[in-house]
Amino acid sequence: MNLKVVRALIVAASVLAVLVIVIAVWFQGFRFNGDVIFLVIFAICLLAADRTYDWVSKRSPSRIGAYSSAAPVLMICAFVSAELMIRLNIDNRASIYRWMAGLGLVTTVAWVAFDLMWRGRLDSSDRWIKPTAIAAAILVVFASLWAGFTVPVVRVGRVTADDCALMAQALKEFSPEGVAGGMRLEAKANCDWRSFGLPEPGVDQGYPIGDFHPWFSVEPPTYSLFRTRAALSVGQEWIMLGGGGQTCFYTRTLKGWRNSRCEESWIS
């Protein structure tokens, strides 16, 4: 095994290690059966980027041109993979494009950084290396700040009254008819639901047999680092009639939390 192959393997392993850390933080844990597909996809994309760099570098003396050609290949590979995952019903949620875009950006930056470190001797002709490294560091800082403001990754330890208010708001927006007509609610939070106009969790309403009323559920919110964004799951079920759930995303405004969007998370 020559030095070139060893360097490529070290770069790929380092990038995939960074990707595992990002997935664990982003999705609150790493699930081997579900998340390993991301590693396989990006391992293939890394190989495509590395081959593109070598092909371009043999025809052009400019490393900027080689990296400028290889990095888009990695991002395009990520988006094509997202499209294939939807078409093959591996993951049909619209958010897969945002996930792949975010993971692709992290992978691209990490690949360029590690590849620069282990590509070989950097002589005086590579004066652009330091400005590029500084620019990459600035990009990472701004990306981290953006993620801190926008990506909900922090789970609450103890549910507060403010958390309960957001959970109640999500339930009412999820199904105002169910809330208005009475329902049965299950939630892993000790909230004063009556103060928000909701029934107590698990209280039997005494409905006649055959009169189906939905069961509702809500989970404590997950916040971004600076609590400017929030995400929480809500769902409902009509016993044998089926049910469904959504993950709803909220943005903090001066007037309170505003619903940004909701995505289907499960259906039965």
C-alpha positions as CSV (number, residue, x, y, z in Angstrom):
1,M,0.0,0.0,0.0
2,N,1.6,3.3,-1.1
3,L,1.8,6.5,0.7
4,K,-0.9,8.1,-1.5
5,V,-3.5,5.5,-0.6
6,V,-2.6,5.7,3.2
7,R,-3.0,9.5,3.1
8,A,-6.4,9.1,1.4
9,L,-7.6,6.6,4.0
10,I,-6.4,8.8,6.9
11,V,-8.2,11.8,5.4
12,A,-11.5,9.8,4.9
13,A,-11.3,8.2,8.4
14,S,-10.8,11.6,10.0
15,V,-13.7,13.2,8.1
16,L,-16.0,10.3,8.9
17,A,-15.1,10.6,12.6
18,V,-16.1,14.3,12.4
19,L,-19.3,13.3,10.7
20,V,-20.2,10.8,13.4
21,I,-19.7,13.5,16.1
22,V,-21.9,15.9,14.1
23,I,-24.7,13.3,13.6
24,A,-24.5,12.4,17.3
25,V,-25.0,16.0,18.3
26,W,-27.5,16.9,15.7
27,F,-29.8,13.8,16.2
28,Q,-29.1,13.4,19.9
29,G,-27.3,10.1,19.6
30,F,-25.9,7.8,16.9
31,R,-28.0,4.8,15.9
32,F,-26.0,2.3,14.0
33,N,-28.8,0.7,12.1
34,G,-30.2,4.0,10.9
35,D,-27.2,6.4,10.7
36,V,-24.6,4.1,9.2
37,I,-26.2,4.7,5.8
38,F,-25.0,8.3,6.1
39,L,-21.4,7.2,6.6
40,V,-21.6,4.8,3.6
41,I,-23.0,7.6,1.4
42,F,-20.4,10.1,2.4
43,A,-17.5,7.6,2.2
44,I,-18.5,7.1,-1.5
45,C,-18.8,10.9,-1.9
46,L,-15.3,11.3,-0.4
47,L,-13.9,8.8,-2.8
48,A,-15.5,10.7,-5.7
49,A,-14.0,14.0,-4.4
50,D,-10.6,12.5,-4.0
51,R,-10.6,11.0,-7.5
52,T,-11.8,14.4,-8.9
53,Y,-8.9,16.2,-7.2
54,D,-6.3,13.8,-8.5
55,W,-7.8,14.0,-12.0
56,V,-7.8,17.8,-12.1
57,S,-4.4,18.2,-10.4
58,K,-2.7,16.2,-13.1
59,R,-4.1,18.6,-15.7
60,S,-3.7,21.9,-13.8
61,P,-0.9,23.2,-11.6
62,S,-3.4,25.2,-9.5
63,R,-4.5,23.5,-6.3
64,I,-7.3,26.1,-6.0
65,G,-8.7,24.8,-9.2
66,A,-8.4,21.2,-8.1
67,Y,-10.2,21.8,-4.8
68,S,-12.8,24.1,-6.5
69,S,-13.6,21.1,-8.7
70,A,-13.6,18.4,-6.1
71,A,-15.6,20.2,-3.3
72,P,-18.7,20.7,-5.5
73,V,-18.5,17.0,-6.5
74,L,-18.9,16.1,-2.9
75,M,-21.9,18.4,-2.4
76,I,-23.6,17.2,-5.6
77,C,-23.0,13.6,-4.5
78,A,-24.8,14.4,-1.2
79,F,-27.8,15.9,-3.0
80,V,-28.1,13.1,-5.4
81,S,-28.0,10.7,-2.5
82,A,-30.8,12.6,-0.8
83,E,-32.9,12.2,-4.0
84,L,-32.2,8.5,-4.2
85,M,-33.1,8.0,-0.6
86,I,-36.5,9.6,-1.3
87,R,-37.1,7.7,-4.5
88,L,-36.1,4.4,-2.9
89,N,-38.3,5.1,0.2
90,I,-35.3,4.9,2.5
91,D,-36.3,8.3,3.9
92,N,-39.1,10.3,2.3
93,R,-39.1,13.3,4.6
94,A,-38.6,16.7,2.9
95,S,-36.0,17.6,5.6
96,I,-33.6,15.0,4.2
97,Y,-32.4,17.7,1.8
98,R,-31.5,20.0,4.7
99,W,-29.8,17.2,6.6
100,M,-27.8,16.2,3.6
101,A,-26.9,19.8,2.8
102,G,-25.7,20.4,6.4
103,L,-23.8,17.2,6.6
104,G,-22.4,17.7,3.1
105,L,-21.1,21.2,4.1
106,V,-19.5,19.8,7.2
107,T,-18.0,16.9,5.3
108,T,-16.7,19.2,2.5
109,V,-15.0,21.7,4.9
110,A,-13.5,18.8,7.0
111,W,-12.2,17.0,3.9
112,V,-10.5,20.2,2.5
113,A,-9.0,20.9,5.9
114,F,-7.6,17.4,6.5
115,D,-6.6,17.0,2.9
116,L,-4.5,20.2,3.1
117,M,-2.8,18.9,6.3
118,W,-1.8,15.5,4.8
119,R,-1.6,16.2,1.1
120,G,2.2,16.6,1.1
121,R,5.0,19.2,1.3
122,L,3.6,22.7,1.2
123,D,6.3,24.8,-0.5
124,S,6.5,28.6,-1.1
125,S,4.3,28.4,-4.1
126,D,1.4,27.5,-1.8
127,R,1.0,31.0,-0.3
128,W,-2.8,30.7,-0.6
129,I,-2.9,27.9,1.9
130,K,-2.8,30.1,5.0
131,P,-5.6,32.5,3.7
132,T,-7.7,29.4,2.8
133,A,-7.2,27.9,6.2
134,I,-8.1,31.2,7.9
135,A,-11.2,31.5,5.7
136,A,-12.2,27.9,6.5
137,A,-11.8,28.6,10.2
138,I,-14.0,31.8,9.9
139,L,-16.6,29.7,8.0
140,V,-16.6,27.1,10.8
141,V,-17.1,29.8,13.5
142,F,-20.0,31.4,11.6
143,A,-21.5,27.9,10.9
144,S,-21.3,27.1,14.6
145,L,-23.0,30.4,15.5
146,W,-25.7,29.7,12.9
147,A,-26.2,26.2,14.3
148,G,-26.3,27.6,17.8
149,F,-29.2,29.9,16.9
150,T,-31.1,27.7,14.5
151,V,-30.6,24.0,15.1
152,P,-32.6,22.5,18.0
153,V,-30.2,20.1,19.7
154,V,-30.5,20.8,23.4
155,R,-33.0,18.7,25.3
156,V,-34.6,20.1,28.5
157,G,-33.7,18.3,31.7
158,R,-36.6,19.6,33.8
159,V,-39.7,20.8,32.1
160,T,-40.6,24.4,33.2
161,A,-43.8,26.4,32.9
162,D,-42.5,28.0,29.7
163,D,-41.9,24.6,28.2
164,C,-45.4,23.5,29.2
165,A,-46.8,26.7,27.5
166,L,-45.0,25.8,24.3
167,M,-46.2,22.2,24.4
168,A,-49.8,23.3,25.0
169,Q,-49.5,25.8,22.1
170,A,-48.2,23.0,19.8
171,L,-51.1,20.8,20.7
172,K,-53.7,23.4,20.1
173,E,-52.2,24.3,16.7
174,F,-51.8,20.6,15.8
175,S,-55.6,19.9,16.3
176,P,-57.8,22.8,17.5
177,E,-60.9,20.6,17.0
178,G,-59.6,17.9,19.3
179,V,-58.7,20.4,22.0
180,A,-62.0,22.1,21.9
181,G,-64.0,18.9,21.9
182,G,-62.2,17.2,24.8
183,M,-59.5,14.6,24.5
184,R,-57.3,12.3,26.3
185,L,-53.7,13.5,26.6
186,E,-50.5,11.6,27.4
187,A,-47.3,13.5,28.0
188,K,-44.0,12.9,29.9
189,A,-44.1,16.3,31.7
190,N,-45.6,17.5,34.9
191,C,-47.6,20.5,33.6
192,D,-50.7,22.2,34.9
193,W,-52.6,21.4,31.7
194,R,-55.9,22.8,32.9
195,S,-54.3,26.3,33.1
196,F,-53.7,26.0,29.3
197,G,-57.2,24.8,28.6
198,L,-56.3,21.1,28.2
199,P,-57.4,18.0,30.1
200,E,-55.1,16.3,32.6
201,P,-52.9,13.5,31.1
202,G,-54.6,10.1,31.0
203,V,-58.0,11.2,32.4
204,D,-60.8,9.0,31.2
205,Q,-63.5,11.2,29.7
206,G,-66.1,8.4,30.0
207,Y,-67.0,8.2,26.3
208,P,-69.6,5.6,25.2
209,I,-68.3,2.4,23.6
210,G,-68.0,2.9,19.9
211,D,-67.6,6.7,20.2
212,F,-64.0,7.2,19.2
213,H,-62.2,10.2,20.5
214,P,-58.5,10.8,19.7
215,W,-55.7,10.3,22.1
216,F,-53.1,13.0,21.9
217,S,-49.4,13.0,22.9
218,V,-46.7,15.7,23.1
219,E,-43.0,15.5,24.0
220,P,-40.9,18.2,25.8
221,P,-39.3,20.6,23.3
222,T,-35.7,20.6,22.1
223,Y,-34.1,24.0,21.8
224,S,-31.3,25.5,19.9
225,L,-28.2,26.5,21.9
226,F,-29.5,30.1,22.5
227,R,-33.2,29.1,22.6
228,T,-34.1,31.0,19.5
229,R,-35.5,27.9,17.9
230,A,-37.5,24.9,19.2
231,A,-38.7,21.6,18.0
232,L,-41.2,19.2,19.5
233,S,-43.2,16.2,18.5
234,V,-47.0,16.0,18.7
235,G,-49.3,13.2,17.7
236,Q,-52.8,11.7,17.8
237,E,-54.4,8.3,17.5
238,W,-57.9,7.1,17.1
239,I,-57.3,3.6,18.4
240,M,-58.1,1.2,15.5
241,L,-58.8,4.1,13.2
242,G,-55.1,4.9,13.0
243,G,-53.2,8.1,13.8
244,G,-50.2,10.2,12.9
245,G,-47.6,12.6,14.4
246,Q,-45.6,15.6,13.4
247,T,-42.4,17.3,14.4
248,C,-43.1,21.1,14.6
249,F,-40.5,23.8,14.6
250,Y,-40.9,27.1,16.3
251,T,-39.1,30.5,16.1
252,R,-39.0,32.8,19.1
253,T,-40.3,36.3,18.4
254,L,-41.0,39.4,20.5
255,K,-44.7,38.2,20.8
256,G,-43.8,34.6,21.7
257,W,-43.2,31.4,19.8
258,R,-44.3,31.3,16.2
259,N,-44.8,28.1,14.2
260,S,-42.3,27.9,11.4
261,R,-43.3,24.5,9.9
262,C,-44.4,21.0,10.8
263,E,-43.2,17.7,9.2
264,E,-44.8,14.3,9.2
265,S,-42.9,12.0,11.6
266,W,-45.0,8.9,11.7
267,I,-48.3,7.6,10.5
268,S,-50.3,4.4,11.3
